[in-house]
Amino acid sequence: MSSRNPQETADLVIEAVKKTNQRALLFSGWGGLHKEDLPDSILMIDSTPHDWLFPRVAAVVHHGGAGTTAAGLRAGVPSIVIPFLIDQPFWGKRVYDLGVGPAPIPRSKLTVDKLAQAIQVAVTNAAMRQRATDLGAKIQAEDGIANAVEIIQQIEGK
């Protein structure tokens, strides 16, 4: 998630994680934030493929871009969406409507307490976690390329 004040955003995330007694990974690139500024429960990492990382975490907190949302859904873990602009509010609402993440929190309304509450829900709500697992399994089992080819051939009348 980008921010006009990355240090303030980082501080907010750090406090929310502390409040929930969870561990967290932050992608590097948060200007002004240095590894030595982080508590032991938070690790800063460089760019890591979402398809490798997301299945290994309890929940994903992200901006709600289409690609990141798809990676979170495919991983089968709850997503906490903090939308900024364009299509991100749509994807945040879609995650919520599917029951695989808490209600999105617009970046302009993000607080330590709201993020901490969303994290707590994402990691403890068994029904939400099961829905995320089930949806992830469905997505992983889908052969999107074959489906697309079949649809195109139907449209072309072949």
N, C-alpha and C positions, 0 to 999 in steps of 0.2 A: 504494500500500500504506500503510495507516495503521499507527501504532505508538504505544505508550505513551511511548516515548522517540524521537521523530522525529529528533533530532540524531544519536543513536547509530546509528539505521538508515541515515540519510543518509551518515554517515561510513563505515559498512560498505560501502554501495553504491559510494561514491567510491573506496574502496581496492580493491574488486574490479574496477572498471572500469580503474583505473590498472594493476593487475596483468596485465590482459589486453591492454593497449595499444589498447583500443577507445575509441570516442567514445560518448557517451550523452546522452539527453534525459531530464530528470526533470520530471515534472509538478509545478507549483507547489502549494503547500498543505502542504508538509512544514514544520511549525512549527519555528521556530528556525533554519531554513536560509535563508541569504541568497545572492543571486546572486554577491556578491563573495567568498563562501567557496569557490566552485567553481573547479577547475582549468580551463584553456582547453579541455580535451577534453570537458567536460560543460556542457551548456546547460540552463538551467531555462526551461520554457515554461509558458504558461497552458493552460487547457483547450483541447484540440484534438480534432477528431473522429477517432476510431479508424479509421474507414473511409478517411480521407484519409492519416493518418500511418503506420499499420502497414505498408502495402505499400512504404513508402519506407525501411524499416529492415531491418537484417540479422536481428534477433531482437527479441522482446518479452519483457520481464520483468514479470510481473503477479501479482496475488493469486489468480487462478483463478475469479473470478466468471463466471457463465454468459455474460453479455454480452461481457465482455472476452475470454473464451476464444473465443467465436464469432467475434469481430472478428479475433483473431489467426489462427484457422484459415482464415477467409475470405481474409485477406491473403496467405496462402501462405508465411508465414515461421515458423521455429521459435519455440515459446513456452517460456519458463522460468517455471514456476508455483511461487509461494511461498504455499501455502495457509495461511489463518488459521483458518477455521471453516466451519460449515454444509456447503454443497455444494462448497466449494473443493477439498478433498482428492479428491473424486470426479473433478472436471474435471482436476485435475493428473495423476491416474492415467490418465485417458482420453487426454490429450495424449501421455503417455509410452507407453501401450499402442498408440496409433496410430503411434508412431515419429516424431512430429513435434516432439518436445522431449525434453530429458533428464528423468530422474526428478525428480518434484517434491521440493522441499526445504521441509518444514514451517517456518513462521516461527520456531518455538521452537528449531529446530536450524540456523538460517541462520548461516553464518560467512563471512568474507571468502574463505577458500579454497574453500568449497563453491560459493559464487556465482561466483567466478572460473572454476572448473572447468566449471560449467554454461554460462557464457557462451562459454567456449572451445569446448566441444562444439557448441553451437548455431551458432556462426559458422564452424566448420571442418569439421563432419561432412557431407560431400557427399551421402551417402545420406539423412540426415535432412532436409537442405535440399531434396532432390528430392522426398521424400515430402510435405513441407509444401507445396511448389509444386503438386504433383499434386492434393493434397486441396483446396487453395485453388481450383484451376481447377474441380474438380467442384462445389464449393459455389457458386461464382460462376455456373456454368452451370445450376444447379437453379432451377426456377420453383416456389418453395415455396408461393406463394398458389394457383397452379393445382393443385398436388398436394393441398393441403389441401381445396380445393373439391371435387375429384374424390372424395376419401376421404369427406367429409361426405355427398356425394350418394349414394355407394354404401351408406353406413350407413342413410341415410334411404330407400333403395330407389328412388331416382329415376333 
